Amino acid sequence: MTRERLGLGLQEVERSSTPLTPVVSLAHSLQQALRGAVFPLSAEQLVWVARENEAPPHVVSLLGTLPRGRFSSVDGVALALGDASI
């Protein structure tokens, strides 16, 4: 953006040549990361399953922040992570 345009303020949305990709929700990411899991599982076991399923690093990291204890379902995991959209 040029100094001149900054002075005028952005008056139009600039178009990108890169196509937009859909945002993947945490709920979908968790379902993919934990597919095949047989609940109940501990937080440590959830991380192991996610790694086995080649989950993205940010999902594995999120699972690593879960409190100690056992989780009875993907819904329970999502609630513990603060996402009630499952």
Distance bins in CASP14 RR format, pairs under 12 A and 6 or more apart:
PFRMAT RR
TARGET T0000
AUTHOR 0000-0000-0000
RMODE 2
METHOD distances of the structure
MODEL  1
1 7 0 0 0 0 1 0 0 0 0 0 0
1 8 0 0 0 0 0 1 0 0 0 0 0
1 9 0 0 0 0 1 0 0 0 0 0 0
1 10 1 0 0 1 0 0 0 0 0 0 0
1 11 0 0 0 0 0 1 0 0 0 0 0
1 12 0 0 0 0 0 1 0 0 0 0 0
1 14 0 0 0 0 1 0 0 0 0 0 0
2 8 0 0 0 0 1 0 0 0 0 0 0
2 9 0 0 0 0 0 1 0 0 0 0 0
2 10 0 0 0 0 0 1 0 0 0 0 0
3 9 0 0 0 0 0 1 0 0 0 0 0
4 10 0 0 0 0 0 1 0 0 0 0 0
4 11 0 0 0 0 0 1 0 0 0 0 0
5 11 0 0 0 0 1 0 0 0 0 0 0
5 12 0 0 0 0 1 0 0 0 0 0 0
5 14 0 0 0 0 1 0 0 0 0 0 0
22 28 0 0 0 0 1 0 0 0 0 0 0
23 29 0 0 0 0 0 1 0 0 0 0 0
23 85 0 0 0 0 0 1 0 0 0 0 0
24 30 0 0 0 0 0 1 0 0 0 0 0
24 31 0 0 0 0 0 1 0 0 0 0 0
24 32 0 0 0 0 1 0 0 0 0 0 0
24 33 0 0 0 0 0 1 0 0 0 0 0
24 55 0 0 0 0 0 1 0 0 0 0 0
24 56 0 0 0 0 1 0 0 0 0 0 0
24 58 0 0 0 0 0 1 0 0 0 0 0
24 59 0 0 0 0 1 0 0 0 0 0 0
24 85 0 0 0 0 0 1 0 0 0 0 0
25 31 0 0 0 0 1 0 0 0 0 0 0
25 32 0 0 0 0 0 1 0 0 0 0 0
25 59 0 0 0 0 0 1 0 0 0 0 0
25 78 0 0 0 0 1 0 0 0 0 0 0
25 81 0 0 0 0 0 1 0 0 0 0 0
25 83 1 0 0 1 0 0 0 0 0 0 0
25 84 0 0 0 0 0 1 0 0 0 0 0
25 85 1 0 0 1 0 0 0 0 0 0 0
25 86 0 0 0 0 1 0 0 0 0 0 0
26 32 0 0 0 0 0 1 0 0 0 0 0
26 33 0 0 0 0 0 1 0 0 0 0 0
26 34 0 0 0 0 0 1 0 0 0 0 0
26 55 0 0 0 0 0 1 0 0 0 0 0
26 56 0 0 0 0 0 1 0 0 0 0 0
26 58 0 0 0 0 1 0 0 0 0 0 0
26 59 0 0 0 0 1 0 0 0 0 0 0
26 62 1 0 0 1 0 0 0 0 0 0 0
26 63 0 0 0 0 0 1 0 0 0 0 0
26 74 0 0 0 0 0 1 0 0 0 0 0
26 77 0 0 0 0 1 0 0 0 0 0 0
26 78 1 0 0 1 0 0 0 0 0 0 0
26 79 0 0 0 0 0 1 0 0 0 0 0
26 80 0 0 0 0 0 1 0 0 0 0 0
26 81 1 0 0 1 0 0 0 0 0 0 0
26 82 0 0 0 0 1 0 0 0 0 0 0
26 83 1 0 1 0 0 0 0 0 0 0 0
26 84 0 0 0 0 0 1 0 0 0 0 0
26 85 1 0 0 1 0 0 0 0 0 0 0
26 86 0 0 0 0 1 0 0 0 0 0 0
27 33 0 0 0 0 0 1 0 0 0 0 0
27 34 0 0 0 0 0 1 0 0 0 0 0
27 59 0 0 0 0 0 1 0 0 0 0 0
27 74 0 0 0 0 1 0 0 0 0 0 0
27 75 0 0 0 0 1 0 0 0 0 0 0
27 76 0 0 0 0 0 1 0 0 0 0 0
27 77 0 0 0 0 1 0 0 0 0 0 0
27 78 1 0 1 0 0 0 0 0 0 0 0
27 79 0 0 0 0 0 1 0 0 0 0 0
27 81 0 0 0 0 1 0 0 0 0 0 0
27 82 0 0 0 0 0 1 0 0 0 0 0
27 83 1 0 0 1 0 0 0 0 0 0 0
27 84 0 0 0 0 1 0 0 0 0 0 0
27 85 1 0 1 0 0 0 0 0 0 0 0
27 86 1 0 1 0 0 0 0 0 0 0 0
28 34 0 0 0 0 0 1 0 0 0 0 0
28 35 0 0 0 0 0 1 0 0 0 0 0
28 55 0 0 0 0 0 1 0 0 0 0 0
28 56 0 0 0 0 0 1 0 0 0 0 0
28 59 0 0 0 0 0 1 0 0 0 0 0
28 74 0 0 0 0 0 1 0 0 0 0 0
28 78 0 0 0 0 0 1 0 0 0 0 0
28 83 0 0 0 0 0 1 0 0 0 0 0
28 85 0 0 0 0 1 0 0 0 0 0 0
28 86 0 0 0 0 1 0 0 0 0 0 0
29 35 0 0 0 0 0 1 0 0 0 0 0
29 50 0 0 0 0 1 0 0 0 0 0 0
29 53 0 0 0 0 0 1 0 0 0 0 0
29 55 1 0 0 1 0 0 0 0 0 0 0
29 56 1 0 0 1 0 0 0 0 0 0 0
29 57 0 0 0 0 0 1 0 0 0 0 0
29 58 0 0 0 0 1 0 0 0 0 0 0
29 59 1 0 1 0 0 0 0 0 0 0 0
29 60 0 0 0 0 0 1 0 0 0 0 0
29 61 0 0 0 0 0 1 0 0 0 0 0
29 62 0 0 0 0 1 0 0 0 0 0 0
29 63 0 0 0 0 0 1 0 0 0 0 0
29 74 0 0 0 0 0 1 0 0 0 0 0
29 77 0 0 0 0 0 1 0 0 0 0 0
29 78 0 0 0 0 1 0 0 0 0 0 0
29 81 0 0 0 0 0 1 0 0 0 0 0
29 83 0 0 0 0 1 0 0 0 0 0 0
29 85 0 0 0 0 0 1 0 0 0 0 0
29 86 0 0 0 0 0 1 0 0 0 0 0
30 37 0 0 0 0 0 1 0 0 0 0 0
30 46 0 0 0 0 1 0 0 0 0 0 0
30 49 0 0 0 0 0 1 0 0 0 0 0
30 50 0 0 0 0 1 0 0 0 0 0 0
30 53 0 0 0 0 0 1 0 0 0 0 0
30 55 0 0 0 0 1 0 0 0 0 0 0
30 56 0 0 0 0 0 1 0 0 0 0 0
30 58 0 0 0 0 0 1 0 0 0 0 0
30 59 1 0 0 1 0 0 0 0 0 0 0
30 60 0 0 0 0 0 1 0 0 0 0 0
30 62 0 0 0 0 1 0 0 0 0 0 0
30 63 0 0 0 0 1 0 0 0 0 0 0
30 66 0 0 0 0 0 1 0 0 0 0 0
30 71 0 0 0 0 0 1 0 0 0 0 0
30 73 0 0 0 0 0 1 0 0 0 0 0
30 74 1 0 1 0 0 0 0 0 0 0 0
30 75 0 0 0 0 1 0 0 0 0 0 0
30 76 0 0 0 0 1 0 0 0 0 0 0
30 77 1 0 1 0 0 0 0 0 0 0 0
30 78 1 0 1 0 0 0 0 0 0 0 0
30 79 0 0 0 0 0 1 0 0 0 0 0
30 80 0 0 0 0 0 1 0 0 0 0 0
30 81 1 0 0 1 0 0 0 0 0 0 0
30 82 0 0 0 0 0 1 0 0 0 0 0
30 83 1 0 0 1 0 0 0 0 0 0 0
30 85 0 0 0 0 0 1 0 0 0 0 0
30 86 1 0 0 1 0 0 0 0 0 0 0
31 37 0 0 0 0 1 0 0 0 0 0 0
31 49 0 0 0 0 0 1 0 0 0 0 0
31 50 0 0 0 0 0 1 0 0 0 0 0
31 53 0 0 0 0 0 1 0 0 0 0 0
31 55 0 0 0 0 0 1 0 0 0 0 0
31 59 0 0 0 0 0 1 0 0 0 0 0
31 73 0 0 0 0 0 1 0 0 0 0 0
31 74 1 0 1 0 0 0 0 0 0 0 0
31 75 0 0 0 0 0 1 0 0 0 0 0
31 77 0 0 0 0 1 0 0 0 0 0 0
31 78 0 0 0 0 1 0 0 0 0 0 0
31 83 0 0 0 0 0 1 0 0 0 0 0
31 85 0 0 0 0 0 1 0 0 0 0 0
31 86 1 0 0 1 0 0 0 0 0 0 0
32 49 0 0 0 0 0 1 0 0 0 0 0
32 50 0 0 0 0 1 0 0 0 0 0 0
32 53 1 0 0 1 0 0 0 0 0 0 0
32 54 0 0 0 0 1 0 0 0 0 0 0
32 55 1 0 0 1 0 0 0 0 0 0 0
32 56 0 0 0 0 1 0 0 0 0 0 0
32 59 0 0 0 0 1 0 0 0 0 0 0
32 60 0 0 0 0 0 1 0 0 0 0 0
32 74 0 0 0 0 0 1 0 0 0 0 0
33 46 0 0 0 0 1 0 0 0 0 0 0
33 47 0 0 0 0 1 0 0 0 0 0 0
33 48 0 0 0 0 0 1 0 0 0 0 0
33 49 1 0 0 1 0 0 0 0 0 0 0
33 50 1 0 1 0 0 0 0 0 0 0 0
33 51 0 0 0 0 1 0 0 0 0 0 0
33 52 0 0 0 0 1 0 0 0 0 0 0
33 53 1 0 1 0 0 0 0 0 0 0 0
33 54 0 0 0 0 1 0 0 0 0 0 0
33 55 1 1 0 0 0 0 0 0 0 0 0
33 56 1 0 0 1 0 0 0 0 0 0 0
33 57 0 0 0 0 0 1 0 0 0 0 0
33 58 0 0 0 0 0 1 0 0 0 0 0
33 59 1 0 1 0 0 0 0 0 0 0 0
33 60 1 0 0 1 0 0 0 0 0 0 0
33 61 0 0 0 0 0 1 0 0 0 0 0
33 62 0 0 0 0 1 0 0 0 0 0 0
33 63 1 0 0 1 0 0 0 0 0 0 0
33 64 0 0 0 0 0 1 0 0 0 0 0
33 74 0 0 0 0 1 0 0 0 0 0 0
33 77 0 0 0 0 1 0 0 0 0 0 0
33 78 0 0 0 0 0 1 0 0 0 0 0
33 81 0 0 0 0 0 1 0 0 0 0 0
34 41 0 0 0 0 1 0 0 0 0 0 0
34 43 0 0 0 0 0 1 0 0 0 0 0
34 45 0 0 0 0 0 1 0 0 0 0 0
34 46 1 0 0 1 0 0 0 0 0 0 0
34 47 0 0 0 0 0 1 0 0 0 0 0
34 48 0 0 0 0 0 1 0 0 0 0 0
34 49 1 0 1 0 0 0 0 0 0 0 0
34 50 1 0 0 1 0 0 0 0 0 0 0
34 51 0 0 0 0 0 1 0 0 0 0 0
34 52 0 0 0 0 0 1 0 0 0 0 0
34 53 1 0 0 1 0 0 0 0 0 0 0
34 55 0 0 0 0 1 0 0 0 0 0 0
34 59 0 0 0 0 1 0 0 0 0 0 0
34 60 0 0 0 0 0 1 0 0 0 0 0
34 62 0 0 0 0 0 1 0 0 0 0 0
34 63 0 0 0 0 1 0 0 0 0 0 0
34 66 0 0 0 0 0 1 0 0 0 0 0
34 71 0 0 0 0 1 0 0 0 0 0 0
34 73 0 0 0 0 1 0 0 0 0 0 0
34 74 1 0 1 0 0 0 0 0 0 0 0
34 75 0 0 0 0 0 1 0 0 0 0 0
34 76 0 0 0 0 0 1 0 0 0 0 0
34 77 1 0 0 1 0 0 0 0 0 0 0
34 78 0 0 0 0 1 0 0 0 0 0 0
34 81 0 0 0 0 0 1 0 0 0 0 0
34 86 0 0 0 0 0 1 0 0 0 0 0
35 49 0 0 0 0 1 0 0 0 0 0 0
35 50 0 0 0 0 1 0 0 0 0 0 0
35 52 0 0 0 0 1 0 0 0 0 0 0
35 53 1 0 0 1 0 0 0 0 0 0 0
35 54 0 0 0 0 0 1 0 0 0 0 0
35 55 0 0 0 0 1 0 0 0 0 0 0
35 74 0 0 0 0 1 0 0 0 0 0 0
36 46 0 0 0 0 0 1 0 0 0 0 0
36 49 1 0 0 1 0 0 0 0 0 0 0
36 50 0 0 0 0 0 1 0 0 0 0 0
36 52 0 0 0 0 1 0 0 0 0 0 0
36 53 1 0 0 1 0 0 0 0 0 0 0
36 74 0 0 0 0 0 1 0 0 0 0 0
37 45 0 0 0 0 1 0 0 0 0 0 0
37 46 1 0 0 1 0 0 0 0 0 0 0
37 47 0 0 0 0 0 1 0 0 0 0 0
37 48 0 0 0 0 1 0 0 0 0 0 0
37 49 1 0 1 0 0 0 0 0 0 0 0
37 50 0 0 0 0 1 0 0 0 0 0 0
37 52 0 0 0 0 1 0 0 0 0 0 0
37 53 0 0 0 0 1 0 0 0 0 0 0
37 55 0 0 0 0 0 1 0 0 0 0 0
37 63 0 0 0 0 0 1 0 0 0 0 0
37 71 0 0 0 0 1 0 0 0 0 0 0
37 72 0 0 0 0 0 1 0 0 0 0 0
37 73 0 0 0 0 1 0 0 0 0 0 0
37 74 1 0 0 1 0 0 0 0 0 0 0
37 76 0 0 0 0 0 1 0 0 0 0 0
37 77 0 0 0 0 1 0 0 0 0 0 0
38 45 0 0 0 0 1 0 0 0 0 0 0
38 46 0 0 0 0 0 1 0 0 0 0 0
38 49 0 0 0 0 1 0 0 0 0 0 0
38 71 0 0 0 0 0 1 0 0 0 0 0
38 72 0 0 0 0 0 1 0 0 0 0 0
38 73 0 0 0 0 0 1 0 0 0 0 0
38 74 0 0 0 0 0 1 0 0 0 0 0
39 45 0 0 0 0 1 0 0 0 0 0 0
39 46 0 0 0 0 1 0 0 0 0 0 0
39 49 0 0 0 0 0 1 0 0 0 0 0
39 70 0 0 0 0 1 0 0 0 0 0 0
39 71 1 0 0 1 0 0 0 0 0 0 0
39 72 1 0 1 0 0 0 0 0 0 0 0
39 73 1 0 1 0 0 0 0 0 0 0 0
39 74 1 0 0 1 0 0 0 0 0 0 0
39 75 0 0 0 0 1 0 0 0 0 0 0
39 76 0 0 0 0 1 0 0 0 0 0 0
39 77 0 0 0 0 1 0 0 0 0 0 0
40 46 0 0 0 0 0 1 0 0 0 0 0
40 69 0 0 0 0 1 0 0 0 0 0 0
40 70 1 0 1 0 0 0 0 0 0 0 0
40 71 1 0 0 1 0 0 0 0 0 0 0
40 72 1 0 1 0 0 0 0 0 0 0 0
40 73 0 0 0 0 1 0 0 0 0 0 0
40 74 0 0 0 0 0 1 0 0 0 0 0
40 76 0 0 0 0 1 0 0 0 0 0 0
40 77 0 0 0 0 0 1 0 0 0 0 0
41 47 0 0 0 0 1 0 0 0 0 0 0
41 48 0 0 0 0 1 0 0 0 0 0 0
41 49 1 0 0 1 0 0 0 0 0 0 0
41 50 0 0 0 0 0 1 0 0 0 0 0
41 63 0 0 0 0 0 1 0 0 0 0 0
41 66 0 0 0 0 0 1 0 0 0 0 0
41 69 0 0 0 0 1 0 0 0 0 0 0
41 70 1 0 0 1 0 0 0 0 0 0 0
41 71 1 0 1 0 0 0 0 0 0 0 0
41 72 0 0 0 0 1 0 0 0 0 0 0
41 73 0 0 0 0 1 0 0 0 0 0 0
41 74 0 0 0 0 0 1 0 0 0 0 0
41 76 0 0 0 0 0 1 0 0 0 0 0
41 77 0 0 0 0 1 0 0 0 0 0 0
42 48 0 0 0 0 1 0 0 0 0 0 0
42 49 0 0 0 0 0 1 0 0 0 0 0
42 63 0 0 0 0 0 1 0 0 0 0 0
42 64 0 0 0 0 0 1 0 0 0 0 0
42 66 0 0 0 0 1 0 0 0 0 0 0
42 67 0 0 0 0 0 1 0 0 0 0 0
42 68 1 0 0 1 0 0 0 0 0 0 0
42 69 1 0 1 0 0 0 0 0 0 0 0
42 70 1 0 1 0 0 0 0 0 0 0 0
42 71 1 0 0 1 0 0 0 0 0 0 0
42 72 0 0 0 0 0 1 0 0 0 0 0
42 77 0 0 0 0 0 1 0 0 0 0 0
43 49 0 0 0 0 0 1 0 0 0 0 0
43 50 0 0 0 0 0 1 0 0 0 0 0
43 60 0 0 0 0 0 1 0 0 0 0 0
43 62 0 0 0 0 0 1 0 0 0 0 0
43 63 1 0 0 1 0 0 0 0 0 0 0
43 64 1 0 0 1 0 0 0 0 0 0 0
43 65 0 0 0 0 1 0 0 0 0 0 0
43 66 1 1 0 0 0 0 0 0 0 0 0
43 67 1 0 0 1 0 0 0 0 0 0 0
43 68 1 0 0 1 0 0 0 0 0 0 0
43 69 1 0 0 1 0 0 0 0 0 0 0
43 70 0 0 0 0 1 0 0 0 0 0 0
43 71 1 0 0 1 0 0 0 0 0 0 0
43 76 0 0 0 0 0 1 0 0 0 0 0
43 77 0 0 0 0 1 0 0 0 0 0 0
43 80 0 0 0 0 1 0 0 0 0 0 0
43 81 0 0 0 0 0 1 0 0 0 0 0
44 50 0 0 0 0 0 1 0 0 0 0 0
44 51 0 0 0 0 0 1 0 0 0 0 0
44 60 0 0 0 0 0 1 0 0 0 0 0
44 63 0 0 0 0 1 0 0 0 0 0 0
44 64 0 0 0 0 1 0 0 0 0 0 0
44 66 0 0 0 0 1 0 0 0 0 0 0
44 67 0 0 0 0 0 1 0 0 0 0 0
44 68 0 0 0 0 1 0 0 0 0 0 0
44 69 0 0 0 0 1 0 0 0 0 0 0
44 70 0 0 0 0 0 1 0 0 0 0 0
44 71 0 0 0 0 0 1 0 0 0 0 0
45 51 0 0 0 0 0 1 0 0 0 0 0
45 52 0 0 0 0 0 1 0 0 0 0 0
45 63 0 0 0 0 1 0 0 0 0 0 0
45 64 0 0 0 0 0 1 0 0 0 0 0
45 66 0 0 0 0 0 1 0 0 0 0 0
45 68 0 0 0 0 0 1 0 0 0 0 0
45 69 0 0 0 0 0 1 0 0 0 0 0
45 70 0 0 0 0 1 0 0 0 0 0 0
45 71 0 0 0 0 1 0 0 0 0 0 0
45 77 0 0 0 0 0 1 0 0 0 0 0
46 52 0 0 0 0 0 1 0 0 0 0 0
46 53 0 0 0 0 0 1 0 0 0 0 0
46 55 0 0 0 0 0 1 0 0 0 0 0
46 59 0 0 0 0 0 1 0 0 0 0 0
46 60 0 0 0 0 1 0 0 0 0 0 0
46 62 0 0 0 0 1 0 0 0 0 0 0
46 63 1 0 1 0 0 0 0 0 0 0 0
46 64 1 0 0 1 0 0 0 0 0 0 0
46 65 0 0 0 0 0 1 0 0 0 0 0
46 66 1 0 0 1 0 0 0 0 0 0 0
46 67 0 0 0 0 0 1 0 0 0 0 0
46 68 0 0 0 0 0 1 0 0 0 0 0
46 69 0 0 0 0 0 1 0 0 0 0 0
46 70 0 0 0 0 1 0 0 0 0 0 0
46 71 1 0 0 1 0 0 0 0 0 0 0
46 72 0 0 0 0 0 1 0 0 0 0 0
46 73 0 0 0 0 0 1 0 0 0 0 0
46 74 0 0 0 0 1 0 0 0 0 0 0
46 76 0 0 0 0 0 1 0 0 0 0 0
46 77 1 0 0 1 0 0 0 0 0 0 0
46 78 0 0 0 0 0 1 0 0 0 0 0
46 80 0 0 0 0 1 0 0 0 0 0 0
46 81 0 0 0 0 0 1 0 0 0 0 0
47 53 0 0 0 0 0 1 0 0 0 0 0
47 55 0 0 0 0 1 0 0 0 0 0 0
47 57 0 0 0 0 0 1 0 0 0 0 0
47 59 0 0 0 0 1 0 0 0 0 0 0
47 60 1 0 0 1 0 0 0 0 0 0 0
47 61 0 0 0 0 1 0 0 0 0 0 0
47 62 0 0 0 0 1 0 0 0 0 0 0
47 63 1 0 1 0 0 0 0 0 0 0 0
47 64 1 0 1 0 0 0 0 0 0 0 0
47 65 0 0 0 0 1 0 0 0 0 0 0
47 66 0 0 0 0 1 0 0 0 0 0 0
47 71 0 0 0 0 0 1 0 0 0 0 0
47 77 0 0 0 0 0 1 0 0 0 0 0
48 55 0 0 0 0 0 1 0 0 0 0 0
48 60 0 0 0 0 1 0 0 0 0 0 0
48 63 0 0 0 0 1 0 0 0 0 0 0
48 64 0 0 0 0 0 1 0 0 0 0 0
49 55 0 0 0 0 1 0 0 0 0 0 0
49 59 0 0 0 0 0 1 0 0 0 0 0
49 60 0 0 0 0 1 0 0 0 0 0 0
49 63 0 0 0 0 1 0 0 0 0 0 0
49 64 0 0 0 0 0 1 0 0 0 0 0
49 71 0 0 0 0 0 1 0 0 0 0 0
49 74 0 0 0 0 0 1 0 0 0 0 0
49 77 0 0 0 0 0 1 0 0 0 0 0
50 56 0 0 0 0 1 0 0 0 0 0 0
50 57 0 0 0 0 1 0 0 0 0 0 0
50 58 0 0 0 0 0 1 0 0 0 0 0
50 59 1 0 1 0 0 0 0 0 0 0 0
50 60 1 0 1 0 0 0 0 0 0 0 0
50 61 0 0 0 0 1 0 0 0 0 0 0
50 62 0 0 0 0 1 0 0 0 0 0 0
50 63 1 0 1 0 0 0 0 0 0 0 0
50 64 0 0 0 0 1 0 0 0 0 0 0
50 66 0 0 0 0 0 1 0 0 0 0 0
50 74 0 0 0 0 0 1 0 0 0 0 0
50 77 0 0 0 0 0 1 0 0 0 0 0
51 57 0 0 0 0 1 0 0 0 0 0 0
51 59 0 0 0 0 1 0 0 0 0 0 0
51 60 1 0 0 1 0 0 0 0 0 0 0
51 61 0 0 0 0 0 1 0 0 0 0 0
51 63 0 0 0 0 1 0 0 0 0 0 0
51 64 0 0 0 0 0 1 0 0 0 0 0
52 60 0 0 0 0 0 1 0 0 0 0 0
53 59 0 0 0 0 1 0 0 0 0 0 0
53 60 0 0 0 0 1 0 0 0 0 0 0
53 63 0 0 0 0 0 1 0 0 0 0 0
54 60 0 0 0 0 1 0 0 0 0 0 0
55 61 0 0 0 0 1 0 0 0 0 0 0
55 62 0 0 0 0 1 0 0 0 0 0 0
55 63 1 0 0 1 0 0 0 0 0 0 0
55 64 0 0 0 0 0 1 0 0 0 0 0
56 62 0 0 0 0 1 0 0 0 0 0 0
56 63 0 0 0 0 0 1 0 0 0 0 0
57 63 0 0 0 0 0 1 0 0 0 0 0
57 64 0 0 0 0 0 1 0 0 0 0 0
58 64 0 0 0 0 0 1 0 0 0 0 0
58 65 0 0 0 0 0 1 0 0 0 0 0
58 81 0 0 0 0 0 1 0 0 0 0 0
59 65 0 0 0 0 0 1 0 0 0 0 0
59 66 0 0 0 0 0 1 0 0 0 0 0
59 74 0 0 0 0 0 1 0 0 0 0 0
59 77 0 0 0 0 0 1 0 0 0 0 0
59 78 0 0 0 0 0 1 0 0 0 0 0
59 81 0 0 0 0 1 0 0 0 0 0 0
59 83 0 0 0 0 0 1 0 0 0 0 0
60 66 0 0 0 0 0 1 0 0 0 0 0
61 81 0 0 0 0 0 1 0 0 0 0 0
62 77 0 0 0 0 1 0 0 0 0 0 0
62 78 0 0 0 0 0 1 0 0 0 0 0
62 80 0 0 0 0 0 1 0 0 0 0 0
62 81 1 0 1 0 0 0 0 0 0 0 0
62 82 0 0 0 0 1 0 0 0 0 0 0
62 83 0 0 0 0 1 0 0 0 0 0 0
63 71 0 0 0 0 1 0 0 0 0 0 0
63 74 0 0 0 0 0 1 0 0 0 0 0
63 77 1 0 0 1 0 0 0 0 0 0 0
63 78 0 0 0 0 0 1 0 0 0 0 0
63 80 0 0 0 0 1 0 0 0 0 0 0
63 81 0 0 0 0 1 0 0 0 0 0 0
64 77 0 0 0 0 0 1 0 0 0 0 0
64 80 0 0 0 0 0 1 0 0 0 0 0
64 81 0 0 0 0 1 0 0 0 0 0 0
65 77 0 0 0 0 0 1 0 0 0 0 0
65 80 0 0 0 0 1 0 0 0 0 0 0
65 81 1 0 0 1 0 0 0 0 0 0 0
65 82 0 0 0 0 0 1 0 0 0 0 0
66 76 0 0 0 0 1 0 0 0 0 0 0
66 77 1 0 0 1 0 0 0 0 0 0 0
66 78 0 0 0 0 0 1 0 0 0 0 0
66 79 0 0 0 0 0 1 0 0 0 0 0
66 80 1 0 1 0 0 0 0 0 0 0 0
66 81 1 0 0 1 0 0 0 0 0 0 0
66 82 0 0 0 0 0 1 0 0 0 0 0
67 76 0 0 0 0 0 1 0 0 0 0 0
67 77 0 0 0 0 0 1 0 0 0 0 0
67 79 0 0 0 0 0 1 0 0 0 0 0
67 80 1 0 0 1 0 0 0 0 0 0 0
67 81 0 0 0 0 0 1 0 0 0 0 0
67 82 0 0 0 0 0 1 0 0 0 0 0
68 80 0 0 0 0 0 1 0 0 0 0 0
69 76 0 0 0 0 0 1 0 0 0 0 0
69 77 0 0 0 0 0 1 0 0 0 0 0
69 80 0 0 0 0 1 0 0 0 0 0 0
70 76 0 0 0 0 0 1 0 0 0 0 0
70 77 0 0 0 0 0 1 0 0 0 0 0
70 80 0 0 0 0 0 1 0 0 0 0 0
71 77 1 0 1 0 0 0 0 0 0 0 0
71 78 0 0 0 0 1 0 0 0 0 0 0
71 79 0 0 0 0 1 0 0 0 0 0 0
71 80 1 0 0 1 0 0 0 0 0 0 0
71 81 0 0 0 0 0 1 0 0 0 0 0
72 78 0 0 0 0 0 1 0 0 0 0 0
72 79 0 0 0 0 0 1 0 0 0 0 0
72 80 0 0 0 0 0 1 0 0 0 0 0
73 79 0 0 0 0 1 0 0 0 0 0 0
73 80 0 0 0 0 0 1 0 0 0 0 0
73 86 0 0 0 0 1 0 0 0 0 0 0
74 80 0 0 0 0 0 1 0 0 0 0 0
74 81 0 0 0 0 0 1 0 0 0 0 0
74 83 0 0 0 0 0 1 0 0 0 0 0
74 85 0 0 0 0 0 1 0 0 0 0 0
74 86 1 0 0 1 0 0 0 0 0 0 0
75 81 0 0 0 0 0 1 0 0 0 0 0
75 82 0 0 0 0 0 1 0 0 0 0 0
75 83 0 0 0 0 1 0 0 0 0 0 0
75 84 0 0 0 0 1 0 0 0 0 0 0
75 85 0 0 0 0 0 1 0 0 0 0 0
75 86 1 0 1 0 0 0 0 0 0 0 0
76 82 0 0 0 0 1 0 0 0 0 0 0
76 83 0 0 0 0 1 0 0 0 0 0 0
76 84 0 0 0 0 1 0 0 0 0 0 0
76 86 0 0 0 0 1 0 0 0 0 0 0
77 83 0 0 0 0 1 0 0 0 0 0 0
77 84 0 0 0 0 0 1 0 0 0 0 0
77 86 0 0 0 0 1 0 0 0 0 0 0
78 84 1 0 0 1 0 0 0 0 0 0 0
78 85 1 0 0 1 0 0 0 0 0 0 0
78 86 1 0 1 0 0 0 0 0 0 0 0
79 85 0 0 0 0 0 1 0 0 0 0 0
79 86 0 0 0 0 1 0 0 0 0 0 0
80 86 0 0 0 0 0 1 0 0 0 0 0
END
